[in-house]
Amino acid sequence: MKTILSVGDCQVLPESGQVINDNIEHRLEPKAMAVLLYMTEHAGEIITREELEKQVWRGSVVTYEALTVTINKIRAALDDDSRHPRYIETLPKRGYRLIAEVNTSETTTPSPVDSGNKKNIKLVLAALIAFVTLLFFTLLYNFITVQTNNQLTLPEHHLPSIAVIPFANNNDPEQDYFAAGITEYLITDLSRLSTLLVTSRNSVLGFNSKSADIKQISEMLNVRYILTGSVLKNSSQIRIAVQLTDARNGMQIWANRFDRKIDDLFNLQDEIVNHIITELVKHVGGSEQSILSRNYTNNHQAHDYFIRGNALYTSISKEGNSLAREMFLKAIEIDPRFASAYGAIALTYVDDYRRKWGKNPAAAVDRAFEYANKAIAIDKDAAVAYVVLAYAYLYGRKEPEKAIKAAKQAITLYPNYADAYAITGSAYSFIDRSEDAIRVNQHAMRLNPTSSYIYFANLGRDYYFLNQPDKAINSLQEGIFRNENYLNAHIYLAATYASLGRLSDASWEADKILTIDPAFSLNYWASTQPYRTKSRLERMLNDLYKAGLPE
């Protein structure tokens, strides 16, 4: 039985991702099809961007451009015109509305267009089952020590786990960045404890303390303890209310309200963390409390610029990256000893290099090293600087071993640093150690339950190299579902399809690659890849040639 939607004059086949318009077949990627299906379920209703982010992107942060691109892809498949819409109407500052008539039917007789796709549909269903299985075992897998020259011991998963839900801002919406900054600092402080599993900042971004469903969040993030709170701030005073809950039984373990002068913010953050440790004393040893007794900066204004920069940086856009750097530079102008701000500046330069946002990639790498080393010179405990060094060593200098060493230093400082494990996994992959890469990457996913598209793309790459194409396809499709504009996921998926002889699917991915990056060439891409084993890169290039990508 196959579901067919009639949307205006078009046929939509959700299972195969097809849109048939005037006998011309278009294919939508999973994310775009999910948006279209959600709109058909709410035809005639105004759907806000926030609603789409919550229902389709599962609460993950999505940039303005990503959602706009998705809507434009749907319009292209429907042959719609945004200026004179027949299908999707844009309502400025309000959202979108599907204005075409929608009808649903089911058939057991395949149409001529999709008659050759029975096998693909079965593969999609099998992929879904396999992906659910993968996620299940990812959460339950009890990792062992990676026995290598660059030995990395992964923490055990019976440790107590906690998620810090973004604090609510109780007054001025323009102070949302400040509440977000408080949340991030608490996550960072708790992450320094090797005997506590702390959910990453990216995993909790879609939630809010004001409307938090403790039980639901606990199940989604696979954590036992939930920390929620609120912030009330004016020019001179700050009030922070905090609640620690055991989600297993719904009991509130501890709650308190703190009223302080704004200049006492840093000591207050340490005080809150120490209260949490005290309440979890049976799990967290007192010997670790001393590592929390340090400040990022003693200057409130520098601190304010820093958390403004963090809020801008999370937009993952060229403009946001540039504006974030301006904020971080203002922070170090006020406090030249602000190590974390130097590390954050270095990270913006790494993004300039990796995403081709800068005019001079080589110079961007040099600047990243300059700022990361400056951060470490000021504060040897600046973990973000070591992760930046790892990225710069891996992709800028093509030195995987040095990348692993830098990432290990970050993990020593912050045992819950998911991105540090992820970059370690990538480095393992490039030195032909895919089994180790998968184990480390899966641990990163355990720390970050709503794992990013990059984690899934990395998994897919290593399953491809281990000749496990079904797992590779599952992981890569999930990565694309989370961010359909992530180039590497399409590259690895095109290679995987080509290796199976599925050249039509490989060609489809090649078209997507050229849509995302019209100037893409295999020779340039290969020159940026830090593969230590030449045969591994050659294998990928041969498959990508089969997919039809230009040299």
VENNOR-V694630 format. One record per residue. OMEGA is omega in whole degrees, -180 to 180 (999 if undefined). Layout:
# VENNOR-V694630
[[OMEGA] [OMEGA]]
This chain:
# VENNOR-V694630
[[-176] [179] [176] [177] [170] [178] [-173] [179] [-175] [171] [180] [179] [-174] [-175] [-177] [179] [-176] [168] [-177] [-175] [-180] [179] [176] [-177] [172] [178] [178] [175] [-173] [-178] [-180] [178] [179] [178] [-180] [-180] [178] [180] [178] [178] [-179] [-179] [179] [-180] [174] [-180] [-179] [176] [-180] [179] [178] [178] [-177] [-173] [-176] [179] [175] [176] [178] [178] [179] [-177] [178] [-177] [-177] [180] [179] [179] [179] [178] [-180] [178] [178] [179] [-180] [180] [-180] [-176] [-178] [180] [-177] [-180] [178] [-170] [171] [-176] [-175] [-180] [175] [178] [-174] [178] [180] [-180] [-177] [177] [175] [-173] [179] [178] [-178] [175] [-178] [176] [177] [-178] [174] [180] [-177] [177] [-179] [-176] [-174] [-177] [-180] [-173] [179] [-178] [-180] [-179] [178] [179] [179] [179] [178] [179] [179] [179] [-179] [-179] [177] [178] [179] [180] [-179] [-177] [175] [-179] [-174] [-172] [-180] [-170] [177] [180] [175] [-177] [-178] [174] [175] [-171] [179] [-180] [-179] [179] [177] [-172] [175] [180] [176] [-175] [-176] [173] [176] [-177] [-179] [-178] [179] [177] [-170] [178] [-172] [179] [179] [178] [180] [-180] [-178] [177] [178] [179] [177] [179] [-177] [180] [179] [177] [-179] [-180] [-179] [-179] [179] [-177] [-176] [-177] [179] [176] [-177] [180] [-175] [180] [-178] [-177] [-174] [-174] [-177] [-177] [179] [-177] [-175] [-177] [-173] [171] [-171] [-177] [-179] [180] [179] [-179] [-178] [-176] [179] [178] [-179] [-174] [-180] [176] [177] [180] [179] [-177] [174] [-172] [167] [-173] [-175] [-175] [176] [175] [178] [175] [-174] [176] [176] [-174] [172] [-174] [-179] [-180] [178] [-178] [175] [-176] [-175] [176] [180] [176] [-177] [174] [-176] [167] [-175] [-180] [-178] [-174] [-173] [176] [180] [179] [177] [-179] [180] [-179] [180] [174] [-180] [180] [179] [-179] [179] [-171] [-180] [-179] [-173] [-178] [-179] [-178] [-178] [-176] [-176] [-177] [-179] [-174] [175] [180] [173] [176] [177] [-177] [-176] [-178] [177] [177] [-179] [177] [-178] [-178] [171] [178] [178] [179] [179] [-176] [-177] [178] [180] [177] [-180] [-180] [180] [179] [-179] [180] [178] [180] [178] [179] [-179] [178] [176] [180] [-178] [174] [179] [-180] [-178] [179] [-176] [-172] [-177] [178] [176] [178] [180] [177] [179] [-179] [179] [178] [175] [179] [176] [-179] [-174] [-176] [178] [179] [-178] [-179] [-176] [-177] [-179] [179] [179] [178] [179] [180] [178] [177] [-178] [-177] [179] [179] [177] [179] [-179] [179] [179] [-175] [-179] [179] [180] [-173] [-178] [-180] [179] [176] [177] [177] [180] [178] [-178] [177] [-175] [-173] [-179] [-177] [179] [179] [-175] [-178] [177] [177] [179] [-180] [179] [180] [178] [178] [177] [-179] [176] [180] [-178] [-177] [-179] [-174] [-174] [-178] [177] [175] [-178] [180] [175] [178] [178] [179] [176] [-179] [-176] [175] [170] [178] [-173] [178] [178] [180] [-179] [-180] [-179] [180] [179] [176] [176] [179] [176] [178] [-178] [-172] [176] [-169] [-176] [179] [-179] [-180] [-178] [177] [179] [176] [-179] [178] [-176] [174] [176] [-178] [178] [179] [174] [-170] [-180] [178] [178] [-179] [179] [-177] [-178] [177] [177] [176] [179] [177] [-178] [176] [-174] [179] [178] [-170] [-174] [180] [178] [-180] [-180] [179] [177] [179] [-179] [178] [-179] [180] [179] [-176] [178] [-170] [177] [178] [178] [178] [177] [178] [177] [177] [179] [179] [-179] [175] [179] [-179] [-177] [-178] [-176] [173] [-179] [-178] [-180] [180] [-179] [-178] [-180] [-175] [-175] [-180] [178] [-179] [-175] [-177] [-180] [178] [180] [178] [179] [-178] [179] [179] [-180] [172] [179] [-179] [177] [179] [-176] [178] [999]]
